[in-house]
Amino acid sequence: MRIALRSTPALALGLACLTLPGSDLGTLVSVTESTWPDKNHIGVVCNAAANRQELETLREAAAPGTLITVVNTRSTRENGAAANTLRQHKVDYLVMLPGDRVMNGGGPETAMLVHNLANHGIFSVGTTPRAVKQGAVLAIGAATGGELLLTDRMVGTISVILPQKASVAPR
């Protein structure tokens, strides 16, 4: 199942989300949007019902006009179909939700999804060091100590310039 969310102009205060406690997604979106301002179609793979609040936080943090395509999954066995859906809908990047048990379980299926998307030019971002270990190009959030972590190995045909002043995540 695919769910499309749009950030509305009324929520142009998305960056105000940065001041809220626990707003890892607000910080992540801010860094991603400032680094790649032309990328405005976010993909998410998650159990939508279990992550309703994180999806709302992501929508509020996103710039007005941003399209968010959510692929609802309940198991990593659905990751192949999820990758196909995100590619068909031409998302610019994948946001790995920190609270989703399917995407952040640390298993090889998640890494395969991230690598599959990267091989098609869709990069991934997250809020934990685990996200970078799974193949995300960057991560920032409470789990990183507020430090911007960057991958030391680009996968596939990603053609993005990474932000400056960051640490390379340990393997």
Phi, psi and omega per residue, in radians:
M1 nan 2.418 -3.139
R2 -2.014 2.370 3.120
I3 -2.146 2.289 3.100
A4 -1.918 2.277 3.088
L5 -2.102 2.557 3.052
R6 -2.146 2.467 3.005
S7 -1.390 2.345 -3.065
T8 -1.741 2.683 3.109
P9 -1.004 -0.525 3.124
A10 -1.107 -0.334 3.124
L11 -1.796 0.540 3.127
A12 -1.109 -0.187 3.098
L13 -1.465 0.419 -3.104
G14 -0.918 -0.601 3.134
L15 -1.246 -0.325 3.054
A16 -1.094 -0.378 3.096
C17 -1.043 -0.434 -3.134
L18 -1.106 -0.391 -3.103
T19 -1.543 -0.167 -3.135
L20 -1.404 2.511 3.096
P21 -1.124 2.491 3.089
G22 1.216 0.446 -3.092
S23 -1.648 0.937 3.117
D24 -0.975 -0.706 -3.125
L25 -1.170 -0.619 3.079
G26 -1.092 -0.772 3.106
T27 -1.129 -0.786 -3.139
L28 -1.053 -0.820 -3.137
V29 -1.120 -0.706 3.123
S30 -1.051 -0.817 3.129
V31 -1.120 -0.775 -3.108
T32 -1.128 -0.785 -3.130
E33 -1.180 -0.615 3.129
S34 -1.310 -0.503 3.125
T35 -1.375 -0.719 -3.107
W36 -2.241 1.291 -3.063
P37 -1.103 -0.346 -3.133
D38 -1.487 -0.068 -3.139
K39 -1.659 1.882 -3.072
N40 -2.277 0.386 3.062
H41 -2.222 1.843 -3.077
I42 -1.641 2.409 3.015
G43 -1.913 2.520 3.088
V44 -2.405 2.357 3.017
V45 -2.046 2.072 -3.096
C46 -2.921 3.000 2.939
N47 -1.429 1.805 -3.004
A48 -1.077 -0.694 -3.120
A49 -1.138 -0.730 -3.108
A50 -1.300 -0.335 -3.067
N51 -2.045 0.458 -3.095
R52 -0.950 -0.778 -3.101
Q53 -1.179 -0.730 3.112
E54 -1.136 -0.655 3.096
L55 -1.121 -0.698 3.102
E56 -1.145 -0.728 3.098
T57 -1.077 -0.739 3.101
L58 -1.085 -0.784 3.140
R59 -1.079 -0.740 3.140
E60 -1.165 -0.586 -3.101
A61 -1.364 -0.452 -3.070
A62 -1.233 2.608 3.120
A63 -1.114 2.651 3.087
P64 -0.958 2.393 3.134
G65 1.550 -0.108 3.119
T66 -1.222 2.364 3.081
L67 -1.734 2.306 3.097
I68 -2.068 2.065 3.088
T69 -1.793 2.089 -3.117
V70 -1.888 2.195 3.032
V71 -1.805 2.019 -3.083
N72 -1.390 2.073 3.124
T73 -2.274 2.680 3.084
R74 -2.090 -0.135 -3.089
S75 -2.649 2.645 3.096
T76 -1.158 -0.278 3.084
R77 -1.123 -0.310 -3.140
E78 -1.598 0.033 -3.061
N79 -1.111 -0.609 3.119
G80 -1.097 -0.823 3.104
A81 -1.142 -0.638 3.115
A82 -1.099 -0.758 3.118
A83 -1.069 -0.753 3.116
N84 -1.050 -0.753 -3.138
T85 -1.093 -0.793 -3.128
L86 -1.122 -0.681 3.098
R87 -1.146 -0.756 -3.136
Q88 -1.081 -0.601 -3.127
H89 -1.575 0.088 3.021
K90 0.944 0.870 3.066
V91 -1.212 2.682 3.118
D92 -1.482 -0.654 3.141
Y93 -2.756 2.805 3.138
L94 -1.804 2.293 3.001
V95 -1.769 2.143 3.104
M96 -1.556 1.877 -3.119
L97 -1.166 2.293 -3.067
P98 -1.154 -0.488 -3.073
G99 -1.640 -0.038 -3.089
D100 -1.391 2.122 -3.084
R101 -1.233 -0.522 -3.137
V102 -1.254 -0.885 -3.076
M103 -1.321 -0.522 -3.075
N104 -1.902 0.456 3.082
G105 -1.312 -0.199 3.094
G106 1.437 0.092 -3.099
G107 -1.384 2.925 -3.130
P108 -1.145 -0.430 3.138
E109 -1.106 -0.661 3.118
T110 -1.163 -0.782 3.106
A111 -1.054 -0.661 3.129
M112 -1.148 -0.690 3.090
L113 -1.077 -0.855 -3.128
V114 -1.055 -0.771 -3.136
H115 -1.189 -0.678 3.091
N116 -1.012 -0.851 3.132
L117 -1.125 -0.743 -3.136
A118 -1.058 -0.649 3.111
N119 -1.151 -0.237 3.082
H120 -1.936 0.304 3.044
G121 1.441 0.216 3.133
I122 -1.861 1.937 -3.112
F123 -1.527 2.890 -3.118
S124 -2.138 2.596 3.072
V125 -2.336 2.699 -3.128
G126 -2.644 -3.032 -3.078
T127 -2.052 0.074 -3.079
T128 -2.303 2.737 3.036
P129 -1.024 -0.564 3.112
R130 -1.035 -0.645 3.130
A131 -1.036 -0.744 3.118
V132 -1.157 -0.692 3.096
K133 -1.112 -0.515 3.120
Q134 -1.396 -0.194 3.090
G135 2.137 -0.016 3.098
A136 -1.108 2.575 -3.130
V137 -1.352 -0.447 3.090
L138 -2.685 2.798 3.060
A139 -2.583 2.499 3.036
I140 -2.671 2.409 3.137
G141 2.901 -3.024 -3.133
A142 -1.051 -0.650 -3.116
A143 -1.189 -0.337 3.091
T144 -1.703 0.111 -3.073
G145 1.215 0.415 -3.110
G146 1.336 0.068 -3.135
E147 -1.573 2.410 3.106
L148 -1.376 2.017 3.113
L149 -1.746 2.396 3.100
L150 -2.083 2.624 3.071
T151 -1.252 2.666 3.045
D152 -1.817 0.095 3.124
R153 -2.506 1.954 3.101
M154 -1.415 2.486 -3.096
V155 -1.981 2.456 2.998
G156 1.217 -2.540 -3.015
T157 -1.836 0.537 -3.136
I158 -1.142 2.263 3.126
S159 -2.144 1.170 3.124
V160 -2.147 2.589 3.066
I161 -1.677 2.170 -3.100
L162 -1.346 2.655 3.123
P163 -1.147 2.789 3.126
Q164 -1.560 3.010 3.065
K165 0.987 1.040 3.120
A166 -2.500 2.864 3.101
S167 -1.683 2.555 3.018
V168 -1.440 2.249 -3.077
A169 -1.170 2.410 3.072
P170 -1.193 2.599 -3.138
R171 -1.371 nan nan
